[in-house]
């Protein structure tokens, strides 16, 4: 299926005139607050080209966002997901389908589990229903209580079916909200615990980042490192410490939770470069990915080196243990 066919299908199915286009948060409202045209030399596109490039990437991210909350077939096609593990080098070597250890929930069971997880407010329920990572039950409850403010009224759940990602057997459910300007959505990733009890991954659903986006850009960008869940696509913005195109590969990075357009760079020939390249090995325009980023001396506030590719999606294979 070509990109044009996918786009036409998404437009007709998920962008009816009466409802407006679905998108994942504010993905299409990306911008670069720092003027990329001022001094410093290097490969910097002209104003018109920069605007066109940003608009094109915004459109691609909007398409990826539509896929997130659209339908079961397109969701797993764009971005297409393959198995992997947290470490970039091991991820390169692992491309084997996950053998299911436990039976997957059917459509009704998956939808019911997500409904219960999204409406849960009791610590015991939270512990049973969530793969909570490092988050405490109180943090999860606080996040759930704020959902209507951040995403609008909850409208529906859509079953997305099964996939293998990051060495995990995963079921997907799209959770669609009314939004404030247009509908918004999140993905509930379900995976079994060691005893075979299916749980919803909190960090993937919340799109957890560390530090927060606000902290990352505070005071012109003093935070040196970050772990982020983002949508990435290939780009050509080379300048400053990343001006040498023969030594670096460039990616535009956006999140539904910030209006900023970031740029991430991998040094050619590294496991990180291989990991990012594999995200697009089947011609994908964009892909969800969890990354570790670090700042480089003399780089712009929204330029980062990609120091580690943690996962091909927003669910990690071995989250830090949390408590209730």
C-alpha positions as CSV (number, residue, x, y, z in Angstrom):
1,X,0.0,0.0,0.0
2,X,1.5,3.4,-1.0
3,X,1.7,6.4,1.3
4,X,-0.8,8.2,-0.9
5,X,-3.3,5.3,-0.6
6,X,-2.8,5.3,3.2
7,X,-3.3,9.0,3.4
8,X,-6.5,8.9,1.3
9,X,-7.9,6.1,3.3
10,X,-7.1,7.9,6.6
11,X,-8.6,11.1,5.3
12,X,-11.8,9.5,4.2
13,X,-12.2,7.2,7.3
14,X,-11.0,9.4,10.1
15,X,-11.5,13.0,9.0
16,X,-15.2,13.4,8.3
17,X,-16.2,17.0,7.9
18,X,-18.6,16.9,10.8
19,X,-15.9,15.9,13.3
20,X,-12.6,17.3,12.0
21,X,-9.3,15.5,11.7
22,X,-8.2,13.2,14.6
23,X,-4.7,13.9,15.8
24,X,-2.6,12.7,18.7
25,X,-2.5,15.8,20.9
26,X,-0.7,18.8,19.4
27,X,1.5,16.9,17.0
28,X,0.9,19.1,14.0
29,X,1.6,22.4,15.9
30,X,5.4,22.0,15.9
31,X,7.8,24.9,15.7
32,X,11.4,25.8,16.3
33,X,11.6,28.7,18.7
34,X,15.2,29.4,17.9
35,X,15.8,31.2,14.6
36,X,17.7,28.6,12.5
37,X,18.8,31.4,10.1
38,X,21.0,33.4,12.4
39,X,24.8,33.0,12.2
40,X,27.0,30.0,13.0
41,X,27.4,28.7,9.5
42,X,26.7,25.1,8.5
43,X,24.0,23.6,6.4
44,X,20.9,25.7,7.3
45,X,17.9,25.8,5.0
46,X,16.5,29.1,3.8
47,X,13.4,30.6,5.4
48,X,11.0,29.2,2.7
49,X,12.7,25.8,2.7
50,X,12.7,25.6,6.5
51,X,9.0,26.5,6.6
52,X,8.2,23.9,3.9
53,X,10.3,21.2,5.6
54,X,8.6,21.9,9.0
55,X,5.2,21.8,7.4
56,X,5.9,18.6,5.6
57,X,7.2,16.9,8.8
58,X,4.2,18.2,10.7
59,X,1.9,16.7,8.1
60,X,3.7,13.3,8.4
61,X,3.4,13.4,12.2
62,X,-0.3,14.2,11.8
63,X,-0.6,11.2,9.6
64,X,1.2,9.0,12.1
65,X,-1.1,10.4,14.8
66,X,-4.1,9.5,12.8
67,X,-2.8,6.0,12.5
68,X,-2.4,5.8,16.2
69,X,-6.1,6.3,16.9
70,X,-7.5,5.3,13.6
71,X,-8.0,1.6,13.0
72,X,-6.4,-1.8,13.7
73,X,-4.9,-2.3,10.2
74,X,-3.3,1.1,9.6
75,X,-2.1,1.5,13.2
76,X,0.2,-1.5,12.9
77,X,1.3,-0.5,9.4
78,X,2.3,3.1,10.0
79,X,4.6,3.2,11.8
80,X,5.2,-0.6,11.2
81,X,6.5,-2.3,14.3
82,X,9.0,-5.1,14.7
83,X,10.4,-7.0,17.7
84,X,13.4,-5.6,19.5
85,X,14.9,-5.2,23.0
86,X,16.0,-2.3,25.0
87,X,19.7,-2.3,24.3
88,X,20.5,-1.0,20.8
89,X,23.1,-3.6,19.8
90,X,20.9,-6.5,21.0
91,X,18.0,-4.9,19.3
92,X,19.9,-5.0,16.0
93,X,20.4,-8.8,16.4
94,X,16.9,-9.7,17.6
95,X,14.3,-10.0,14.9
96,X,12.5,-13.2,16.0
97,X,8.8,-13.3,16.5
98,X,7.8,-13.6,20.2
99,X,6.5,-17.0,21.2
100,X,3.3,-16.4,23.2
101,X,3.6,-17.8,26.8
102,X,0.1,-16.8,27.7
103,X,-3.2,-16.6,25.8
104,X,-4.0,-13.1,24.6
105,X,-7.2,-11.3,25.7
106,X,-9.9,-11.2,23.0
107,X,-11.4,-7.9,21.9
108,X,-14.0,-7.8,24.7
109,X,-11.4,-8.6,27.4
110,X,-8.9,-6.1,26.1
111,X,-11.4,-3.3,26.0
112,X,-12.8,-4.2,29.4
113,X,-9.3,-4.2,31.0
114,X,-8.5,-0.7,29.5
115,X,-11.8,0.7,30.7
116,X,-11.2,-0.6,34.2
117,X,-7.6,0.8,34.1
118,X,-8.6,4.2,32.9
119,X,-11.4,4.5,35.5
120,X,-9.4,3.0,38.4
121,X,-8.7,5.2,41.4
122,X,-8.0,2.7,44.2
123,X,-4.4,1.7,44.9
124,X,-5.2,-2.0,44.9
125,X,-6.9,-1.7,41.5
126,X,-4.0,0.3,40.2
127,X,-1.5,-2.3,41.3
128,X,-3.5,-5.1,39.6
129,X,-4.2,-3.3,36.4
130,X,-1.1,-1.4,35.6
131,X,2.5,-2.2,34.7
132,X,3.5,0.9,36.5
133,X,7.2,1.3,36.0
134,X,8.6,3.8,38.4
135,X,5.3,5.5,39.0
136,X,3.5,5.2,42.4
137,X,-0.2,4.6,42.6
138,X,-0.8,8.2,43.7
139,X,1.0,9.5,40.6
140,X,-1.1,7.3,38.3
141,X,-4.3,8.5,40.0
142,X,-3.3,12.1,39.7
143,X,-2.6,11.6,36.0
144,X,-5.9,9.9,35.4
145,X,-7.8,12.6,37.3
146,X,-6.2,15.2,35.0
147,X,-7.0,13.5,31.8
148,X,-10.3,15.3,31.1
149,X,-8.4,18.6,31.6
150,X,-5.5,17.7,29.3
151,X,-7.3,15.6,26.7
152,X,-11.0,16.4,27.0
153,X,-13.9,14.1,27.6
154,X,-13.3,10.4,27.0
155,X,-15.3,9.3,23.9
156,X,-14.4,5.7,23.0
157,X,-12.1,2.8,23.0
158,X,-10.9,1.0,19.8
159,X,-9.3,-2.5,19.8
160,X,-6.1,-2.6,17.8
161,X,-5.2,-6.3,18.1
162,X,-1.9,-8.0,18.8
163,X,1.7,-7.2,17.9
164,X,5.2,-8.1,19.0
165,X,7.4,-5.2,20.1
166,X,10.5,-4.9,22.1
167,X,10.6,-8.6,23.0
168,X,7.1,-8.4,24.4
169,X,3.7,-9.8,23.4
170,X,1.5,-6.7,23.3
171,X,-2.2,-6.0,22.7
172,X,-3.2,-2.5,21.7
173,X,-6.2,-0.4,22.5
174,X,-6.7,3.2,21.3
175,X,-8.3,5.5,23.8
176,X,-9.9,8.5,22.0
177,X,-10.8,11.8,23.7
178,X,-12.9,14.7,22.6
179,X,-9.9,17.1,22.8
180,X,-10.1,20.8,23.1
181,X,-9.7,21.8,19.4
182,X,-9.9,18.4,17.7
183,X,-10.1,14.8,19.0
184,X,-7.0,13.5,20.7
185,X,-5.8,10.0,21.5
186,X,-3.5,7.7,23.5
187,X,-2.5,4.1,23.1
188,X,-3.0,1.6,25.9
189,X,-0.4,-1.1,25.5
190,X,-1.3,-4.4,27.3
191,X,1.3,-7.0,28.2
192,X,1.3,-10.0,30.6
193,X,3.2,-10.0,33.9
194,X,5.4,-13.0,34.8
195,X,2.2,-14.8,36.2
196,X,0.3,-14.2,33.0
197,X,-1.9,-11.4,34.2
198,X,-2.4,-8.8,31.5
199,X,-1.7,-5.2,32.5
200,X,-1.7,-1.8,30.9
201,X,1.7,0.0,30.6
202,X,1.4,3.3,32.4
203,X,4.5,5.0,31.0
204,X,3.5,4.3,27.4
205,X,0.0,5.5,28.0
206,X,1.1,8.7,29.7
207,X,4.0,9.2,27.3
208,X,6.3,9.7,30.3
209,X,9.4,11.8,29.7
210,X,12.2,12.6,32.2
211,X,12.7,15.4,32.9
212,X,9.4,17.0,31.9
213,X,9.3,18.9,28.6
214,X,9.0,22.2,30.6
215,X,12.1,21.4,32.6
216,X,14.0,20.3,29.6
217,X,13.7,23.7,28.0
218,X,13.8,25.8,31.2
219,X,16.4,28.6,31.3
220,X,17.4,28.0,27.6
221,X,18.0,24.3,28.1
222,X,20.2,23.5,31.1
223,X,19.2,19.9,31.4
224,X,22.0,17.8,30.0
225,X,20.1,14.5,29.4
226,X,16.6,13.3,28.8
227,X,14.5,10.2,28.3
228,X,11.7,10.9,25.8
229,X,8.8,9.1,24.0
230,X,8.5,10.8,20.7
231,X,7.6,10.5,17.0
232,X,10.7,10.7,14.8
233,X,11.4,11.1,11.1
234,X,14.4,11.6,8.9
235,X,15.6,15.2,8.5
236,X,18.5,17.3,7.0
237,X,19.2,20.1,9.5
238,X,23.0,20.1,9.9
239,X,24.8,22.9,11.7
240,X,26.9,23.7,14.7
241,X,28.6,20.6,16.2
242,X,26.5,18.5,13.8
243,X,27.4,20.4,10.6
244,X,29.4,17.4,9.0
245,X,26.8,15.3,7.1
246,X,29.4,12.6,6.6
247,X,29.6,12.1,10.3
248,X,26.0,12.5,11.5
249,X,22.5,11.5,10.6
250,X,19.7,13.8,11.5
251,X,16.2,13.2,12.7
252,X,13.3,15.6,13.4
253,X,11.6,14.7,16.7
254,X,8.1,15.8,17.9
255,X,5.9,14.9,20.8
256,X,2.1,15.3,21.2
257,X,2.9,16.9,24.5
258,X,5.0,19.9,23.3
259,X,4.9,22.3,20.4
260,X,8.6,22.2,20.0
261,X,10.4,20.7,17.0
262,X,13.6,19.0,18.1
263,X,16.5,17.6,16.2
264,X,18.3,14.4,17.2
265,X,21.7,13.3,15.7
266,X,23.4,9.9,15.6
267,X,27.1,9.5,14.8
268,X,27.5,7.4,11.6
269,X,28.4,3.8,12.3
270,X,27.2,3.6,15.9
271,X,24.6,1.2,17.3
272,X,22.3,4.2,17.8
273,X,22.6,5.1,14.1
274,X,21.8,1.5,13.2
275,X,18.9,1.4,15.6
276,X,17.3,4.6,14.2
277,X,17.9,3.5,10.6
278,X,16.0,0.3,11.3
279,X,12.9,2.2,12.3
280,X,12.5,3.2,8.7
281,X,13.9,0.1,6.9
282,X,10.5,-0.6,5.3
283,X,9.9,2.9,4.0
284,X,8.1,4.3,7.0
285,X,8.0,8.1,7.1
286,X,7.7,8.4,10.9
287,X,7.9,6.0,13.8
288,X,7.2,6.1,17.5
289,X,10.4,5.6,19.5
290,X,11.8,5.9,23.1
291,X,15.1,7.6,23.2
292,X,17.8,8.9,25.6
293,X,19.1,12.3,24.5
294,X,22.1,14.4,25.6
295,X,23.2,17.9,24.9
296,X,26.4,18.7,23.1
297,X,28.6,21.8,23.7
298,X,27.7,24.7,21.3
299,X,24.6,23.0,20.0
300,X,21.3,24.8,19.8
301,X,18.9,24.4,22.7
302,X,16.7,22.0,20.7
303,X,19.5,19.9,19.2
304,X,20.5,16.7,20.9
305,X,22.7,13.7,20.3
306,X,20.7,10.4,20.4
307,X,22.8,8.6,23.0
308,X,20.6,5.4,23.2
309,X,17.7,3.9,21.3
310,X,15.7,2.3,24.1
311,X,12.7,0.9,22.3
312,X,11.0,1.0,18.9
313,X,7.8,2.2,20.5
314,X,6.7,3.8,23.8
315,X,6.7,0.5,25.8
316,X,10.0,-0.6,27.4
317,X,10.8,-4.3,27.9
318,X,12.1,-3.9,31.5
319,X,10.8,-0.8,33.2
320,X,12.2,0.3,36.6
321,X,10.2,-1.3,39.3
322,X,7.7,0.9,41.0
323,X,5.7,0.5,44.2
324,X,2.1,1.1,45.2
